[in-house]
Amino acid sequence: MATDLHELLRSLRVWDPENTHLPPFDPATAPAAPLPLFTEWFAAAVAAGQSEPHTMSLATSDESGLPDVRTVMLHGADESGWSFASHAGSRKGRHLAARPYAALGFYWPALGRQVRVRGPVSAAPSEESQGDLHARSTGALAAALTGRQSEVLESLDDLARASESAWERASREPETPVPSWTLYRLRAEEVEFFQGDERRRHVRLRYRREPEGWSRELLWP
Ligand SMILES: Cc1cc2nc3c(=O)[nH]c(=O)nc-3n(C[C@H](O)[C@H](O)[C@H](O)COP(=O)(O)O)c2cc1C
């Protein structure tokens, strides 16, 4: 029987008390800069059992300014920015070369929390990108070695062959460089923290980078 999508959608809820704990968030106690709050919320998401809290949506735009989005993994967040890695020749890599500006979106439903980050993106030097890759799993290296990300694939057999040889090489030579693999850093200009509330009185706190430090303001939900 065909699925009735609309019926299914109507049966679903956000902020279902069975799966979600909505912690209070008092923006008056928020730190002066967004990074410590991000770190605190990230640790709380991990502690709450949120699955894959280190995955995020990465939005870019193409040469004409049209948007695109996909999921990537967060590799780090510190004073130099939020980092992620990918192939420079992929669609997102080409977008970032043409328009080095992006937005990140995290959603941690276990706590009803969302974080949005926007800012310019720069590519780390090659040695740093390779170091980051080689510090990760054999699977990560095999995936990077498989290469040709975002190109048209003629058949799954082609992928199976390329992946097989990439796994074999990654296991045999764990230091193999993958020249196109790039660590990118997004330097936040704006970071917004959203705390969901059962009564829909969601709290939104936006930080903006100013010449003299970070400004903070509340937003209507
Ligand atoms: C959970 C998850 C994590 C992912 N992590 C990455 C990643 O860290 N880097 C990456 O290049 N692609 C990652 N991908 C694949 C991307 O979503 C995407 O399919 C790929 O990068 C090609 O995107 P593009 O054509 O826009 O360049 C991940 C996908 C999922 C579902």
The ligand as an SDF file (V2000), in Angstrom:
LIG
                    3D

 31 33  0  0  0  0  0  0  0  0999 V2000
   26.6500   11.7970    8.0940 C   0  0  0  0  0  0  0  0  0  0  0  0
   27.4030   12.2630    6.8710 C   0  0  0  0  0  0  0  0  0  0  0  0
   28.6770   12.7840    7.0110 C   0  0  0  0  0  0  0  0  0  0  0  0
   29.3800   13.2240    5.8830 C   0  0  0  0  0  0  0  0  0  0  0  0
   30.6150   13.7770    6.0460 N   0  0  0  0  0  0  0  0  0  0  0  0
   31.2670   14.2650    4.9750 C   0  0  0  0  0  0  0  0  0  0  0  0
   32.5210   14.9420    5.1380 C   0  0  0  0  0  0  0  0  0  0  0  0
   33.0130   15.1690    6.2620 O   0  0  0  0  0  0  0  0  0  0  0  0
   33.1480   15.3800    4.0120 N   0  0  0  0  0  0  0  0  0  0  0  0
   32.6240   15.1970    2.7650 C   0  0  0  0  0  0  0  0  0  0  0  0
   33.2580   15.5910    1.7810 O   0  0  0  0  0  0  0  0  0  0  0  0
   31.4280   14.5830    2.5720 N   0  0  0  0  0  0  0  0  0  0  0  0
   30.7380   14.1130    3.6540 C   0  0  0  0  0  0  0  0  0  0  0  0
   29.5150   13.5220    3.4800 N   0  0  0  0  0  0  0  0  0  0  0  0
   28.9700   13.4110    2.1120 C   0  0  0  0  0  0  0  0  0  0  0  0
   28.3320   14.7660    1.7070 C   0  0  0  0  0  0  0  0  0  0  0  0
   27.0700   14.9220    2.3460 O   0  0  0  0  0  0  0  0  0  0  0  0
   28.1460   14.8890    0.1890 C   0  0  0  0  0  0  0  0  0  0  0  0
   27.3860   13.8110   -0.3170 O   0  0  0  0  0  0  0  0  0  0  0  0
   29.4830   14.9230   -0.5550 C   0  0  0  0  0  0  0  0  0  0  0  0
   30.4650   15.6450    0.1670 O   0  0  0  0  0  0  0  0  0  0  0  0
   29.3240   15.5550   -1.9340 C   0  0  0  0  0  0  0  0  0  0  0  0
   28.8180   16.8610   -1.8070 O   0  0  0  0  0  0  0  0  0  0  0  0
   28.9650   17.9530   -2.9680 P   0  0  0  0  0  0  0  0  0  0  0  0
   28.5510   17.2750   -4.2440 O   0  0  0  0  0  0  0  0  0  0  0  0
   28.0460   19.0740   -2.5930 O   0  0  0  0  0  0  0  0  0  0  0  0
   30.4110   18.4010   -2.9950 O   0  0  0  0  0  0  0  0  0  0  0  0
   28.7890   13.1000    4.5950 C   0  0  0  0  0  0  0  0  0  0  0  0
   27.5030   12.5840    4.4740 C   0  0  0  0  0  0  0  0  0  0  0  0
   26.8130   12.1890    5.5930 C   0  0  0  0  0  0  0  0  0  0  0  0
   25.3920   11.6760    5.4160 C   0  0  0  0  0  0  0  0  0  0  0  0
  1  2  1  0
  2  3  1  0
  2 30  2  0
  3  4  2  0
  4  5  1  0
  4 28  1  0
  5  6  2  0
  6  7  1  0
  6 13  1  0
  7  8  2  0
  7  9  1  0
  9 10  1  0
 10 11  2  0
 10 12  1  0
 12 13  2  0
 13 14  1  0
 14 15  1  0
 14 28  1  0
 15 16  1  0
 16 17  1  0
 16 18  1  0
 18 19  1  0
 18 20  1  0
 20 21  1  0
 20 22  1  0
 22 23  1  0
 23 24  1  0
 24 25  2  0
 24 26  1  0
 24 27  1  0
 28 29  2  0
 29 30  1  0
 30 31  1  0
M  END
$$$$
